[in-house]
Amino acid sequence: MIAPVRNAASPASAGPSTIEDEVRRAVAAAIEVHRMGFLHLDPEQLASIWDHQHEPLIYVAQEKEEPIRGWTAIHAYLAALPEHLDEVLAKDLDDVQIDVLGDTAIAFFTSRSRVKLKGHRTMNYEPIGHVSMIFRRTSEGWLAIHFHESARSAQAAQVMQTMQALDAKPHHVLPASQSKAQVSAAEATVNVIIAGGDPENMRGAEAAVREAGFGTIATFSEEEALAAIRRTAKPFAVVTGGAFDQAAHDRMAAVAKPKGAIMLKAFLRIHPPNHSAAKAQFAEQVVPALVAARGERSR
């Protein structure tokens, strides 16, 4: 449920409705769509409140070390949520405050969730986060252009450990007692950075890699790929898709190979984009090379 909206500028009054009151109701309705989208694990419902054309768009998820930038990357993140979460049992938003500043509105609220992670049907995960969202007035109504979510300080380390461990090895959560350094080390040894390609095809590629026991980091531009390679201590492999030419592949290799990463190219050429077809082709073309390299390194 969503708690009653508070006026961030002044106490609630019994006076007549104002234009700002109407804006607050519109923004509150968009936030409720966001809440229901998570509750139902519906990526398209979540995507519907965003201004896809605005630049820059930024989404800061509490479990991610880096901001997600641009609509392509944000949409891919939302689309992948059902692959990480098995079920959302509850999603409540408390202390919702909306401040209207002309054609911009800033919302703040506390989000309380109860979810079941993939592969852990008997365990509930209950993150609490503070959320700020920025909306702007468009011809289609009030749409989001910025999302920032942060865990409570006492829970932040647990959130990072849980989500990084899920990325590092599917369906396996490291104990909360593990240090952040141990979690980072485990993550660094199994990461496969997949760079470039249509978001739907990349979702299929990621699924194939995860089923083979690797963690993945999906990136959608050369800049994002290079940043992911640089921040990962020991990337296992970098796989570049058809969105990158050989020169871009070589630039990434110049950063990745000194860290011990292997470089692969994928040529899926799936049009229109198709999750299942991409997953099957990636499993056939790329995963065997990853598995073979892993076997060589384990000797």
N, C-alpha and C positions, 0 to 999 in steps of 0.2 A: 504494500500500500504506500501511498504518498501522503505525507503529513500536510496539513493546511499551509498555504503559501503565506509568508510574512512579507510585508513591505519593508525593504531594507532602508528606505529613506525616512519613513515616519511611522508612528504607531497606526494601527488599523483604526479607521473611523467609521462612523455610521452615515457619513455624508453620501451624496450621489456618486455614481460611478464616474470615473475619469478615463481619459485616453490611456493614461499609465496603468490604470486598473485593468483595462482591456488587454494591454500588452502583457501584463503579468499573467493573466488567464491564458493567453495564447502560448506564452513560453512554458507555463506550468503544464499545459496540454502536451507540448512537445516533450517535456521531461517525462511525462507519464507514458508516452509512446516509447521512449528510451527504456523506462523501467519494464514495461510489458514485453519489449523486444528481448531483453535479457531473461525475463521470467520464462518466456516461451522458446528461448534459444532460436530466435528468428532473425537472421542476419539482415534480411531485406527490410524488416520493420525498423531495426536499428539504423540502417542506412538511410531510411526515408526522412529523417529529421536533419540531415546534413546538406549544406550548400556545396554540392559536388564541384562547382565551377570556381569557387573562391580560392584565392591564393594569398598567403599560405594557409593551409589547413594543418593543424597539429593535434595529435591525440597522444596523451601521456598516460599509459597504463601502469598501474602500480607494480606489476610484475616484470615490466620491461626496463632494461637499463638505459635505453635510448628512446627519445620521442619518435613516434611514427609520423612521417611527414607526407603530405599529399594524399589526394583521394584514392589513388590506386592502391597505395600501401594500407591506408586505413580500411578500405573496403575488404582487402585480403585478410586483414586482422579480424574484422568482424565475421567474415565468412568462415574463418577457421575455428571460431569459438565452439561449435558443436563437436569438433574433433577432439577438444580438450576437456569439455564439460559433458558429463553424462546426463545430468538433470539439474535444474535450478529449482530448489524446493521453496525458497522464499527470497524476495527482493523488496526491501522496504527502504524508503527515502525519508529521512527525518530532517526537521529544522530547515525547510526549503526557504531560501531568501532570494528575491529577485530585485535587482536594481536596474532601472530603466534610464538609459543615457541617450536620448534621441533615437537614432536608428540602431542603437546597440543595447543589448540587455545582458547583464552578468548574473548568473545564477550560482548559488552555493548550497550544498546540502551534504548530509552524511548518509552514506549508502551502507546498508547492512544486508548481507547475502548469506544464504545457506545452500551449498551446492554439493553435488556428488561428482567427483573427478572420474574420468575414464579409467576403468580397471579397478576402481575402489568403491564398489557399490555399498559396502558396509561402513564406509567412513564419510562423515560429513565434514566439509571444509567451510568455515564461517568467517570470511574476510569482512573487515569494517574499513571503509575508506572515506576520506573527505574529498569532495568533488567540486571543482569549479568548471562551469561551462560558459562560453560566450556565444550569444546568438546575434544575428543581424537581420534587419528587415529586408525582405526581398519581395519580388513580384509574386512569389509563391507562398509568402508568409514568413514567419520567423524561423530561421534555420541556423543550425549550429555551425560554427567555424573553428571552435577550440574546445578541447576537453582535457582536463588535468585531474588525475586521481592519485591520491597519496594515502598510504596506509598509516594508521596510528603508529607512533614511534615504537611502542612496545610490541607491535605486531609486524613491523616492516621487515625485520630479518626473517621471520617465519614465512612471510609472503614470498620473499625473494628465494629462499631455500626451497620452498615447495614447488614454485613454478619453474625455477631453473632445473631442478631435479627431474621434473616431468619432461622438459625439453631435452635433457641430457639422455634419458633412457625411458622410453614410453612405458607407462603403467608401473613405474617404480618411483616411490617417494623416499628420499633420504630422510633419516630420522631428524627431528627438530634439533637434536643435540649436536648434529654435525656442524662444524664451523663453516663460515662463509668461504674461507680459503679452500676447504675440502670440496664444497659444492662447486666452486669455480673450477677447481682442478678436474673434477669429474666431468663437468660440462665441456671444458676445453679439449679433452681427449676424444670427444665423439662428435663434435660439431661438423656438420656439412653445410657450407654456405651455398645456397642456390641463388644465382643472380640472373635476373632478366626473364621476361616472358609474360604472357597473359596471366592475370591473377587466377583464373579458373584452372588453367593448365598447371600453374605452379602449385596450387592446392593438391592436385593429383600427384605431382612430382614429390612434394613433401610427404604425402601419405605413403608412397612407395618406399621412401628413404626411412621413414620412422618404423615401418613394419619390418625393415631389415635390422632394426636395433640402433639406428643412429638418431641423434638429435639434429634439428635443422634450424637454420636462420634464413628466412626468405628476404631478399632485397630486390628493389625494382629499378635501380639506377646504378651507374658505375660509381657515383659518389657514395651511395649507401653501401654498396658491396665493399668498396675500399675501407670504409669506416668499420664495417663488421669484421673484416680481416684484421685490421689494426688493433681492435679492442679485444680480439680473441687470442689468448696467450699461445695456444697450440692448435690452430684450426686443422682438422683432419683432411678436409678436401674442399675445393671450390669448384662448383659446376656452373658453367656459364651457358646461357640459352641463346636462342636465335636473335634476341634483341641486341646482342653485342657482336661487333665484328672482331676480327683477329687482333687488331691493334688494341682494343679494349681488353680482350682476353689476356694479351701479353702484359698490359699494364697491371692487371690484377695479379698475374703470375709473379711479377717482379716483387710484389709485396708479400704474396702468400708462400712462395717456394722457400725463401729464407727461414720461414717459420716451420718448415717441414711439411706443408700441405701439398697434396697432389692436386693437379689441375685436370679437369675433364670438360669436354664440350658436349652439349646435348642438342640434337636436331629433331625435335618432336614434330614440328610443322603440322599442328592439329588445328584445322579451321572448319567450322567454328570451334571455339574453345570447348573442351569437354573433359571434365574431371576424371571420369573412368578411363577414357582412352589415354589421357596423359599419364595416369598412374600405371597403366599396363605397359605403355611404351617405355616409360622411365625404368620400370622394373626390369624390362628386357635389355635396354641399352646401357643403363648407367649403374644400376644397383650391383650387377655382378662384378664390375670393376672395383666398386667400393668394398664389397665383401672380400674380394681377393686381396686388396691392399691391406685390409684389416687383418687378414690371416697372416700376411707376410710380416706385419709389424708385431704380431703377437708371438712370433717364433723367437 
